[in-house]
Every structure is written in C-alpha cells, then in structure tokens.
Amino acid sequence: MPARRLPSWAWVTGLTAAALVLVAVLAVKAGDGPQPTASASDKPSPSASAKPSASPDESAPVAVPDGSGTGRRIVYSLGQKRVWLVDASDAPRRTFTVWQGTVSPDPGTYTVGTRREAATGSDGVEIENIVYFAVASGVNVAFSNALDGSSPPPPASGATTGGVRMKAADGDAVWKFGTAGTTVAVVK
C-alpha cells in the first residue's frame, strides 16, 4: 500500500501555528529583556507639591551604588532618593529619583512579594503599580506612583507612610521589572 501524503493545507496550517507560537514566545522574552533608560525628557513636571530635595541632574548618568549586590535587581538608595533597575549583567537599565515616605527600611536585601495594580495610599491619594518589598516599624514599604502623576502631599503630622513614590513612567517600569521574587537592595 503506498504511503499517504498530507494535503498542502495541513502543512500550511501546521507551519502557521508553529510561527504564531514562536512569535508569542519571543514577545514574552522581549518583555523580560532590557528596558529603556531614563532621559532628560523624563524629568517630573513641576507641581504644587514637594519635589525630591537636592536631586541631581537627571540627564547625567548616575552609577549604581557600590555594595548593592550583583545580578538582576532593583537598587534603592535612601540617601540619594534614587532607584536603579539593574539587569542580569549588572548594567543599569533605568534610574530615577523618588519621593520617600516617613518610614524607610533598613539597608539590606529584600524580595518583592505582593503586588497590587491600584489602591488608595495611606495619604488618601489614588495610586497604582504597587510593588511591596519590605516592612519597617510595622508599616508596609512599597514602590508606587500616583494615578494623577503628582508627587505625594506632605504627610500629616505624626503620620507614618511607607510609600516610595515616583512618576507614572517610572512606576510602569518598576511594575514591569519588579515581578514577585525580584531582589530589592536598599543602600544608605
């Protein structure tokens, strides 16, 4: 009995399905790859609220602090009020200034745990891209950004806030980069 050949439509269907799977896999891998770095045009716009104090020129490259570990990680400098997104080759892919809450974690290594798309911050501001990574003095510490893009208002006297706020574009970058299990290195 002679062997049966597959019809050409079966070959085309199979090759098309394989190509679609390959494109989907490559798209997922591209999302995990290097992200764009901050540029001078990414500066926060002035607002009536407070800005990070003594912020360096955002257009000048800022080195990742020594002692922040190695490999893929988020580095948060308390003294510089700055965050770096560092890839697996130890190259900074994005850096930006942040507004700190009234409570900060001690220097050390933490891990991203819970993430929430949106909520109301302890200051009453609607926030998004919430990436929790530490608890300090009984207060959850998380990266986030205000939905309206504003900087946080000065906290009420005696209020404890653990939000590390950033502008919306930076919040999106942290959300994409800081998946559960990502290392967060907090330095002085």
Backbone as a chain_set.jsonl record, in Angstrom:
{"seq": "MPARRLPSWAWVTGLTAAALVLVAVLAVKAGDGPQPTASASDKPSPSASAKPSASPDESAPVAVPDGSGTGRRIVYSLGQKRVWLVDASDAPRRTFTVWQGTVSPDPGTYTVGTRREAATGSDGVEIENIVYFAVASGVNVAFSNALDGSSPPPPASGATTGGVRMKAADGDAVWKFGTAGTTVAVVK", "coords": {"N": [[0.851, -1.171, 0.0], [0.709, 2.18, -0.906], [2.311, 5.032, 0.629], [0.492, 7.635, 2.284], [0.2, 11.021, 1.439], [0.339, 14.125, 3.163], [-2.144, 16.647, 2.808], [-1.579, 19.846, 1.234], [-2.748, 22.036, 2.6], [-2.73, 21.177, 5.255], [-0.03, 21.165, 5.899], [0.515, 23.949, 5.637], [-1.188, 25.004, 7.611], [-0.079, 23.818, 9.925], [2.565, 24.903, 9.9], [1.95, 27.638, 10.106], [0.74, 27.747, 12.649], [2.935, 26.956, 14.235], [4.65, 29.122, 13.738], [3.192, 31.231, 14.91], [3.247, 30.463, 17.609], [6.01, 30.651, 18.078], [6.407, 33.438, 17.688], [4.876, 34.424, 19.833], [6.314, 33.395, 22.044], [8.78, 34.719, 21.681], [7.909, 37.359, 22.012], [7.186, 37.404, 24.728], [9.694, 36.899, 25.895], [11.035, 39.208, 25.04], [9.784, 41.161, 26.562], [10.896, 40.648, 29.035], [13.428, 41.49, 28.757], [16.12, 43.998, 28.45], [15.225, 47.258, 29.577], [14.255, 50.597, 28.543], [16.406, 53.39, 29.329], [16.274, 56.17, 31.622], [15.793, 59.536, 30.5], [16.666, 62.981, 29.87], [14.284, 64.133, 29.095], [12.467, 62.781, 30.592], [12.06, 63.982, 33.026], [10.298, 64.823, 36.043], [7.334, 66.794, 35.922], [6.961, 70.164, 37.11], [5.096, 70.707, 40.094], [2.526, 71.698, 42.425], [3.105, 70.371, 44.697], [5.658, 69.013, 46.897], [8.972, 68.421, 45.633], [11.504, 65.888, 45.032], [14.17, 66.468, 47.234], [17.227, 68.193, 46.617], [17.863, 66.958, 44.112], [19.914, 65.307, 41.771], [21.176, 66.19, 38.488], [19.081, 64.839, 36.155], [19.793, 64.095, 33.59], [22.428, 63.399, 33.613], [24.514, 60.53, 33.822], [24.152, 58.245, 36.503], [25.934, 56.339, 38.691], [25.416, 52.956, 39.725], [25.112, 52.278, 43.146], [27.96, 51.168, 45.067], [28.269, 48.007, 46.685], [25.683, 47.1, 46.389], [25.029, 44.613, 45.603], [24.821, 41.957, 43.125], [23.786, 41.007, 39.796], [20.403, 40.715, 38.446], [18.305, 43.173, 39.699], [16.53, 45.509, 41.836], [17.686, 48.576, 42.9], [17.663, 50.637, 45.665], [18.417, 53.681, 46.874], [18.609, 55.226, 49.904], [19.82, 57.627, 50.768], [20.359, 59.02, 48.367], [17.848, 59.167, 47.367], [16.899, 57.645, 45.186], [16.297, 55.254, 42.573], [17.429, 52.341, 40.891], [17.084, 50.218, 38.098], [18.44, 47.249, 37.513], [19.974, 45.089, 35.225], [20.577, 41.528, 34.514], [23.241, 41.435, 33.779], [24.466, 43.252, 35.352], [24.18, 45.843, 34.452], [22.891, 49.11, 34.608], [19.579, 49.764, 33.716], [17.665, 51.664, 33.935], [17.235, 54.66, 35.771], [16.089, 56.799, 38.389], [14.766, 59.525, 40.34], [13.043, 59.508, 43.528], [10.227, 60.01, 45.773], [10.32, 59.758, 49.166], [8.634, 57.925, 51.774], [7.6, 58.43, 55.212], [8.644, 56.397, 56.672], [11.311, 54.199, 56.331], [12.933, 51.259, 55.037], [15.55, 49.374, 56.684], [18.964, 49.415, 55.497], [19.747, 46.719, 53.335], [18.977, 43.466, 51.931], [16.065, 42.674, 50.197], [12.984, 41.116, 49.084], [10.719, 41.255, 46.38], [7.363, 40.885, 47.073], [4.14, 40.807, 47.446], [2.038, 42.331, 44.971], [0.073, 45.018, 43.795], [-2.324, 46.272, 41.557], [-3.735, 48.713, 41.827], [-4.744, 51.087, 44.347], [-5.748, 52.943, 47.301], [-3.54, 55.182, 48.699], [-1.926, 55.558, 51.951], [-1.98, 58.208, 52.382], [-4.278, 59.053, 51.243], [-4.274, 59.372, 48.499], [-4.963, 58.226, 45.202], [-3.305, 55.451, 43.987], [-1.082, 53.485, 41.849], [0.508, 50.554, 40.357], [1.766, 49.122, 42.522], [4.336, 47.853, 44.351], [5.264, 45.796, 46.712], [7.887, 45.394, 49.097], [9.114, 45.372, 51.618], [8.849, 45.585, 55.27], [8.737, 48.038, 57.672], [9.015, 49.206, 60.912], [6.46, 48.207, 61.399], [5.074, 49.072, 59.183], [4.078, 48.685, 55.835], [6.31, 48.775, 53.108], [6.524, 50.076, 49.9], [6.981, 50.464, 46.364], [5.417, 52.869, 44.27], [3.156, 54.807, 42.2], [1.364, 57.899, 41.838], [-1.937, 58.018, 40.507], [-2.695, 60.36, 39.194], [-0.268, 61.395, 38.568], [1.003, 63.128, 40.279], [3.279, 64.411, 42.823], [3.689, 63.139, 46.168], [1.597, 64.52, 48.773], [2.687, 66.555, 51.569], [3.075, 64.577, 54.494], [0.585, 64.191, 57.068], [1.016, 65.533, 60.339], [2.829, 63.386, 62.362], [2.022, 61.169, 60.914], [2.566, 57.936, 59.495], [4.075, 56.752, 56.682], [4.796, 54.437, 54.153], [5.217, 54.512, 51.493], [7.111, 54.618, 48.527], [7.259, 56.873, 46.318], [6.966, 57.622, 42.83], [7.23, 59.063, 39.526], [4.73, 58.475, 36.964], [5.679, 57.093, 34.587], [8.013, 55.923, 35.548], [6.931, 54.348, 37.556], [5.489, 52.509, 35.992], [7.667, 51.219, 34.773], [8.954, 50.041, 37.007], [6.897, 48.329, 37.82], [6.786, 46.511, 35.658], [9.372, 45.462, 35.759], [9.773, 44.641, 38.425], [8.822, 41.925, 39.307], [7.231, 39.33, 41.277], [9.46, 37.99, 43.639], [11.707, 39.311, 42.743], [14.835, 40.75, 43.548], [15.42, 43.344, 45.898], [17.664, 45.734, 46.632], [18.476, 47.675, 49.302], [20.207, 50.543, 49.998], [22.372, 52.813, 51.881]], "CA": [[0.0, 0.0, 0.0], [1.559, 3.373, -0.966], [2.175, 5.977, 1.747], [-0.386, 8.793, 2.011], [0.809, 12.341, 1.625], [-0.537, 15.122, 3.798], [-2.528, 17.72, 1.88], [-0.801, 21.083, 1.423], [-3.391, 22.877, 3.613], [-2.314, 20.697, 6.575], [1.323, 21.698, 6.106], [0.425, 25.404, 5.826], [-1.794, 25.221, 8.926], [0.912, 23.453, 10.938], [3.648, 25.895, 9.894], [1.407, 28.9, 10.615], [0.583, 27.595, 14.1], [4.282, 26.97, 14.826], [5.157, 30.502, 13.655], [2.488, 32.025, 15.91], [3.794, 30.092, 18.922], [7.356, 31.229, 18.148], [6.258, 34.884, 17.87], [4.397, 34.651, 21.202], [7.441, 33.131, 22.954], [9.74, 35.819, 21.525], [7.323, 38.577, 22.598], [7.304, 37.282, 26.184], [11.115, 37.069, 26.229], [11.398, 40.615, 24.816], [9.276, 41.917, 27.702], [11.791, 40.415, 30.169], [14.763, 41.982, 28.414], [16.492, 45.336, 28.916], [14.227, 48.311, 29.443], [14.898, 51.866, 28.227], [16.9, 54.166, 30.464], [15.674, 57.496, 31.774], [16.471, 60.597, 29.77], [16.367, 64.319, 30.371], [12.879, 64.442, 28.833], [11.649, 62.05, 31.553], [12.009, 64.681, 34.307], [8.944, 65.108, 36.515], [6.92, 68.176, 35.715], [6.774, 70.87, 38.375], [3.733, 70.707, 40.61], [2.4, 72.462, 43.663], [3.611, 69.542, 45.785], [7.106, 68.979, 47.072], [9.772, 67.598, 44.736], [12.614, 65.314, 45.776], [15.128, 67.522, 47.542], [18.607, 68.078, 46.155], [18.002, 65.924, 43.106], [20.958, 65.561, 40.794], [20.767, 66.354, 37.1], [18.569, 63.554, 35.663], [20.387, 63.737, 32.311], [23.764, 62.868, 33.862], [24.47, 59.144, 34.297], [24.408, 58.067, 37.926], [26.407, 54.97, 38.879], [24.764, 52.105, 40.718], [25.937, 52.308, 44.364], [28.761, 50.018, 45.46], [27.697, 47.236, 47.779], [24.252, 46.848, 46.171], [24.844, 43.247, 45.13], [25.076, 41.664, 41.717], [22.678, 40.38, 39.086], [19.161, 41.458, 38.206], [17.798, 43.663, 40.972], [16.148, 46.912, 41.999], [18.52, 49.193, 43.926], [17.001, 51.816, 46.234], [19.33, 54.43, 47.73], [17.903, 56.11, 50.828], [20.478, 58.93, 50.788], [20.213, 59.688, 47.072], [16.428, 59.16, 46.992], [17.001, 57.218, 43.795], [16.121, 53.839, 42.278], [18.013, 51.813, 39.654], [16.664, 48.902, 37.637], [19.707, 46.692, 37.052], [19.744, 43.811, 34.563], [21.371, 40.378, 34.961], [24.668, 41.669, 33.503], [24.834, 44.346, 36.26], [24.081, 47.136, 33.766], [21.666, 49.836, 34.951], [18.712, 49.982, 32.556], [16.862, 52.868, 34.179], [17.412, 55.229, 37.104], [15.222, 57.96, 38.573], [14.597, 59.949, 41.727], [11.771, 59.135, 44.141], [9.813, 60.695, 46.993], [10.274, 58.742, 50.208], [7.649, 58.028, 52.833], [8.184, 58.795, 56.506], [9.278, 55.192, 57.204], [12.146, 53.539, 55.33], [13.523, 50.012, 55.52], [16.988, 49.408, 56.945], [19.75, 48.896, 54.373], [19.79, 45.262, 53.277], [18.4, 42.84, 50.741], [14.663, 42.303, 50.353], [12.421, 40.457, 47.91], [9.362, 41.684, 46.018], [6.349, 39.896, 47.438], [2.827, 41.149, 46.916], [1.903, 43.46, 44.039], [-1.322, 45.415, 43.567], [-2.423, 47.189, 40.424], [-4.19, 50.037, 42.256], [-5.309, 51.19, 45.696], [-5.647, 54.284, 47.866], [-2.395, 55.253, 49.597], [-2.221, 55.977, 53.326], [-2.172, 59.658, 52.345], [-5.554, 59.327, 50.581], [-4.07, 59.551, 47.057], [-5.129, 57.015, 44.397], [-2.001, 55.038, 43.479], [-1.058, 52.285, 41.021], [1.804, 49.895, 40.218], [2.247, 48.988, 43.896], [5.26, 46.725, 44.447], [5.671, 45.697, 48.115], [9.145, 44.674, 49.254], [9.637, 45.366, 52.989], [8.046, 46.111, 56.368], [9.59, 48.783, 58.6], [8.23, 49.753, 62.027], [5.084, 47.76, 61.249], [4.47, 49.714, 58.015], [4.489, 48.111, 54.552], [7.067, 49.677, 52.238], [6.268, 49.681, 48.519], [7.121, 51.427, 45.269], [4.132, 53.148, 43.63], [3.008, 56.147, 41.629], [0.007, 58.456, 41.908], [-2.659, 57.917, 39.237], [-2.708, 61.658, 38.515], [1.104, 61.778, 38.26], [1.514, 64.136, 41.209], [4.135, 63.98, 43.927], [2.831, 62.988, 47.349], [1.472, 65.7, 49.637], [3.397, 66.365, 52.839], [2.243, 63.767, 55.382], [0.034, 64.837, 58.261], [1.913, 65.444, 61.486], [2.794, 62.104, 63.055], [1.595, 60.085, 60.027], [3.619, 57.045, 59.027], [3.819, 56.298, 55.32], [5.89, 53.62, 53.645], [5.239, 54.578, 50.035], [8.223, 55.21, 47.792], [6.52, 57.331, 45.139], [7.711, 58.017, 41.633], [6.315, 59.498, 38.472], [3.992, 57.372, 36.346], [6.508, 56.294, 33.672], [8.919, 55.126, 36.371], [6.088, 53.34, 38.201], [5.247, 51.461, 34.992], [8.913, 50.466, 34.596], [9.149, 49.201, 38.197], [5.87, 47.29, 37.778], [7.192, 45.501, 34.677], [10.658, 44.889, 36.165], [9.723, 44.101, 39.788], [7.893, 40.82, 39.489], [7.397, 38.625, 42.569], [10.738, 37.306, 43.762], [12.811, 40.182, 42.342], [15.631, 41.268, 44.665], [15.495, 44.79, 46.099], [18.789, 46.077, 47.508], [18.337, 49.006, 49.891], [21.519, 51.032, 50.453], [22.323, 54.133, 52.524]], "C": [[0.899, 1.238, 0.0], [1.27, 4.299, 0.225], [1.294, 7.148, 1.335], [0.352, 10.067, 2.278], [-0.191, 13.253, 2.302], [-0.908, 16.182, 2.775], [-1.766, 19.005, 2.21], [-1.434, 21.99, 2.473], [-2.977, 22.453, 5.021], [-0.917, 21.203, 6.903], [1.28, 23.192, 6.4], [-0.158, 25.717, 7.205], [-0.795, 24.925, 10.04], [2.04, 24.464, 11.024], [3.175, 27.245, 10.435], [1.251, 28.837, 12.132], [1.941, 27.636, 14.794], [4.863, 28.386, 14.816], [4.488, 31.391, 14.694], [2.996, 31.719, 17.313], [5.176, 30.708, 19.1], [7.287, 32.738, 18.379], [5.802, 35.199, 19.298], [5.522, 34.44, 22.208], [8.452, 34.273, 22.883], [9.202, 37.118, 22.124], [7.428, 38.551, 24.117], [8.752, 37.5, 26.608], [11.546, 38.52, 26.05], [10.922, 41.48, 25.97], [10.151, 41.759, 28.936], [13.179, 40.99, 29.936], [15.032, 43.374, 28.944], [15.386, 46.342, 28.649], [14.946, 49.621, 29.131], [15.361, 52.598, 29.478], [16.22, 55.526, 30.482], [16.471, 58.501, 30.961], [16.05, 61.938, 30.345], [14.894, 64.664, 30.157], [11.946, 63.725, 29.8], [11.549, 62.742, 32.899], [10.567, 64.908, 34.737], [8.597, 66.566, 36.25], [6.722, 68.861, 37.058], [5.312, 70.791, 38.799], [3.713, 71.494, 41.904], [2.959, 71.686, 44.847], [5.13, 69.563, 45.823], [7.757, 68.071, 46.045], [10.87, 66.95, 45.556], [13.668, 66.399, 46.005], [16.506, 67.173, 47.018], [18.766, 66.988, 45.11], [19.085, 66.291, 42.102], [20.368, 65.717, 39.405], [20.359, 64.995, 36.54], [19.225, 63.142, 34.349], [21.785, 63.151, 32.488], [23.661, 61.424, 34.345], [24.852, 59.07, 35.772], [24.753, 56.596, 38.134], [25.581, 54.239, 39.938], [25.667, 52.088, 41.95], [26.725, 51.02, 44.585], [28.061, 49.3, 46.606], [26.219, 46.936, 47.613], [23.991, 45.449, 45.629], [25.2, 43.092, 43.675], [23.842, 41.03, 41.111], [21.469, 41.281, 38.966], [18.559, 41.861, 39.542], [17.285, 45.09, 40.828], [17.023, 47.437, 43.121], [17.832, 50.482, 44.355], [17.969, 52.473, 47.204], [18.533, 55.411, 48.576], [18.493, 57.522, 50.778], [20.312, 59.718, 49.495], [18.756, 59.832, 46.644], [16.29, 58.78, 45.524], [16.855, 55.705, 43.705], [16.815, 53.523, 40.957], [17.368, 50.483, 39.359], [17.884, 48.316, 36.94], [19.446, 45.319, 36.444], [20.714, 42.738, 35.042], [22.869, 40.562, 34.718], [25.215, 42.81, 34.351], [24.846, 45.717, 35.585], [22.793, 47.836, 34.189], [20.857, 50.116, 33.689], [17.846, 51.218, 32.705], [17.185, 53.343, 35.587], [16.586, 56.503, 37.192], [15.137, 58.294, 40.051], [13.191, 59.594, 42.209], [11.478, 60.052, 45.32], [9.654, 59.615, 48.048], [9.134, 58.999, 51.184], [8.343, 58.412, 54.132], [8.896, 57.621, 57.161], [10.06, 54.545, 56.07], [12.702, 52.243, 55.894], [15.007, 50.224, 55.832], [17.728, 48.954, 55.698], [19.837, 47.372, 54.468], [19.157, 44.767, 51.997], [17.001, 42.343, 51.065], [14.203, 41.619, 49.063], [11.017, 40.999, 47.653], [8.413, 40.548, 46.35], [5.05, 40.215, 46.724], [2.914, 42.338, 45.965], [0.415, 43.753, 43.891], [-1.348, 46.416, 42.431], [-2.805, 48.595, 40.878], [-4.784, 49.961, 43.656], [-5.306, 52.661, 46.086], [-4.499, 54.262, 48.859], [-2.804, 55.721, 50.98], [-2.404, 57.486, 53.425], [-3.461, 60.049, 51.623], [-5.467, 59.504, 49.076], [-4.264, 58.211, 46.351], [-3.785, 56.687, 43.761], [-2.128, 53.779, 42.641], [0.358, 51.716, 40.998], [2.478, 49.711, 41.576], [3.046, 47.692, 44.022], [5.812, 46.698, 45.871], [6.972, 44.91, 48.231], [9.667, 44.629, 50.681], [8.565, 45.812, 53.971], [9.023, 46.791, 57.315], [8.7, 49.43, 59.658], [6.744, 49.412, 61.891], [4.36, 48.351, 60.05], [4.985, 49.032, 56.746], [5.202, 49.171, 53.724], [6.909, 49.168, 50.812], [6.588, 50.819, 47.568], [5.729, 51.637, 44.682], [4.189, 54.506, 42.956], [1.559, 56.591, 41.732], [-0.648, 58.345, 40.537], [-2.627, 59.231, 38.465], [-1.297, 62.172, 38.217], [1.723, 62.756, 39.238], [2.49, 63.534, 42.211], [3.253, 63.901, 45.17], [2.745, 64.28, 48.15], [2.299, 65.476, 50.902], [2.504, 65.579, 53.791], [1.742, 64.583, 56.575], [1.005, 64.62, 59.422], [1.729, 64.107, 62.2], [2.38, 60.931, 62.184], [2.8, 59.231, 59.642], [3.221, 56.516, 57.662], [5.036, 55.536, 54.832], [5.988, 53.637, 52.135], [6.492, 55.246, 49.509], [7.622, 55.587, 46.451], [7.455, 57.765, 44.029], [6.717, 58.489, 40.592], [5.783, 58.295, 37.716], [4.858, 56.501, 35.439], [7.471, 55.409, 34.449], [8.145, 54.027, 37.111], [5.766, 52.188, 37.255], [6.487, 50.587, 34.824], [9.168, 49.543, 35.783], [8.143, 48.055, 38.196], [6.281, 46.168, 36.829], [8.45, 44.757, 35.134], [10.544, 44.115, 37.479], [8.681, 43.035, 39.997], [8.171, 40.139, 40.831], [8.701, 37.853, 42.557], [11.939, 38.144, 43.35], [13.513, 40.716, 43.591], [15.563, 42.788, 44.687], [16.635, 45.032, 47.099], [18.608, 47.499, 47.989], [19.701, 49.39, 50.447], [21.355, 52.404, 51.086], [22.353, 55.238, 51.504]], "O": [[1.786, 1.331, 0.849], [0.156, 4.345, 0.749], [1.338, 7.6, 0.191], [1.072, 10.168, 3.272], [-1.396, 13.177, 2.061], [-0.074, 16.574, 1.959], [-1.359, 19.21, 3.354], [-0.699, 22.669, 3.19], [-2.883, 23.304, 5.905], [-0.643, 21.618, 8.029], [1.947, 23.655, 7.326], [0.338, 26.61, 7.893], [-0.68, 25.696, 10.993], [2.435, 24.846, 12.125], [3.92, 27.921, 11.145], [1.601, 29.793, 12.824], [2.084, 28.282, 15.832], [5.499, 28.801, 15.785], [5.156, 32.228, 15.302], [3.157, 32.632, 18.122], [5.482, 31.234, 20.17], [8.044, 33.264, 19.195], [6.297, 36.148, 19.905], [5.669, 35.235, 23.136], [8.928, 34.744, 23.916], [9.971, 37.898, 22.687], [7.728, 39.575, 24.731], [9.01, 38.211, 27.579], [12.35, 39.017, 26.838], [11.596, 42.447, 26.325], [10.158, 42.635, 29.8], [14.016, 40.972, 30.838], [14.285, 43.886, 29.778], [14.702, 46.282, 27.628], [16.135, 49.748, 29.425], [14.779, 52.443, 30.552], [15.661, 55.971, 29.479], [17.674, 58.339, 30.759], [15.176, 62.008, 31.209], [14.314, 65.406, 30.949], [10.752, 64.022, 29.831], [11.008, 62.162, 33.84], [9.703, 65.158, 33.896], [9.447, 67.451, 36.341], [6.357, 68.213, 38.039], [4.409, 70.808, 37.964], [4.756, 71.904, 42.413], [3.257, 72.272, 45.887], [5.791, 70.06, 44.912], [7.171, 67.071, 45.631], [11.153, 67.402, 46.665], [14.013, 67.15, 45.092], [16.899, 66.007, 46.982], [19.689, 66.178, 45.193], [19.166, 67.43, 41.643], [19.197, 65.412, 39.179], [21.189, 64.09, 36.455], [19.22, 61.957, 34.014], [22.278, 62.469, 31.59], [22.817, 61.115, 35.186], [25.768, 59.758, 36.222], [23.965, 55.713, 37.796], [25.116, 54.834, 40.91], [26.876, 51.901, 41.815], [26.229, 49.924, 44.328], [27.348, 49.917, 47.397], [25.555, 46.557, 48.578], [22.867, 45.13, 45.241], [25.801, 43.977, 43.065], [22.955, 40.568, 41.829], [21.505, 42.455, 39.335], [18.328, 41.021, 40.411], [17.561, 45.779, 39.846], [17.103, 46.821, 44.184], [17.466, 51.312, 43.523], [18.307, 51.894, 48.237], [17.869, 56.306, 48.054], [17.749, 58.503, 50.75], [20.145, 60.937, 49.521], [18.456, 60.53, 45.676], [15.66, 59.481, 44.733], [17.23, 54.971, 44.619], [16.796, 54.326, 40.024], [17.128, 49.695, 40.273], [18.315, 48.82, 35.903], [18.784, 44.48, 37.055], [21.575, 43.005, 35.879], [23.683, 39.917, 35.378], [26.319, 43.29, 34.095], [25.46, 46.652, 36.098], [21.719, 47.236, 34.14], [21.385, 50.642, 32.71], [17.349, 51.759, 31.717], [17.385, 52.532, 36.492], [16.402, 57.203, 36.196], [15.402, 57.45, 40.907], [12.273, 59.405, 41.41], [12.352, 60.772, 45.803], [8.92, 58.65, 47.836], [8.722, 60.14, 51.394], [9.542, 58.69, 54.142], [9.667, 57.812, 58.101], [9.533, 54.362, 54.973], [12.922, 52.137, 57.101], [15.637, 51.141, 55.306], [17.181, 48.182, 54.91], [19.982, 46.814, 55.556], [18.843, 45.545, 51.096], [16.782, 41.676, 52.076], [14.942, 41.555, 48.081], [10.229, 41.18, 48.58], [8.63, 39.401, 45.961], [4.889, 39.923, 45.538], [3.748, 43.228, 46.131], [-0.404, 42.835, 43.866], [-0.497, 47.302, 42.35], [-2.257, 49.573, 40.368], [-5.262, 48.913, 44.091], [-4.912, 53.521, 45.298], [-4.473, 53.425, 49.762], [-3.911, 56.226, 51.163], [-2.917, 57.99, 54.424], [-3.716, 61.234, 51.411], [-6.483, 59.761, 48.431], [-3.792, 57.18, 46.831], [-3.19, 57.524, 43.082], [-3.142, 53.083, 42.701], [1.288, 52.31, 41.543], [3.632, 50.101, 41.757], [2.522, 46.594, 43.83], [6.71, 47.468, 46.209], [7.154, 43.893, 47.561], [10.615, 43.886, 50.936], [7.522, 46.339, 53.584], [10.022, 46.194, 57.716], [7.739, 50.124, 59.326], [5.88, 50.223, 62.224], [3.154, 48.157, 59.906], [6.19, 48.825, 56.598], [4.758, 50.316, 53.646], [7.128, 47.989, 50.536], [6.479, 51.992, 47.924], [4.943, 50.693, 44.601], [5.15, 55.257, 43.12], [0.642, 55.769, 41.718], [0.009, 58.554, 39.517], [-2.541, 59.232, 37.237], [-1.142, 63.265, 37.673], [2.864, 63.176, 39.046], [2.525, 62.322, 42.421], [2.191, 64.522, 45.222], [3.705, 65.048, 48.201], [2.579, 64.334, 51.266], [1.312, 65.865, 53.897], [2.389, 65.529, 57.023], [1.726, 63.623, 59.459], [0.619, 63.744, 62.589], [2.38, 59.795, 62.658], [3.91, 59.739, 59.482], [2.162, 55.909, 57.504], [6.172, 55.945, 55.071], [6.753, 52.868, 51.551], [6.889, 56.309, 49.984], [7.487, 54.75, 45.559], [8.577, 58.213, 44.265], [5.507, 58.333, 40.758], [6.34, 57.203, 37.823], [4.775, 55.276, 35.518], [7.722, 54.27, 34.055], [8.643, 52.913, 37.274], [5.768, 51.027, 37.664], [6.381, 49.363, 34.741], [9.555, 48.389, 35.596], [8.496, 46.926, 38.536], [6.137, 44.993, 37.167], [8.571, 43.551, 34.915], [11.149, 43.054, 37.629], [7.75, 43.219, 40.781], [9.22, 40.351, 41.438], [9.014, 37.151, 41.595], [13.078, 37.737, 43.58], [12.863, 41.086, 44.568], [15.637, 43.442, 43.647], [16.577, 44.595, 48.248], [18.587, 48.431, 47.185], [20.282, 48.667, 51.256], [20.349, 53.082, 50.874], [22.319, 56.414, 51.867]]}, "num_chains": 1, "name": "protein.A"}
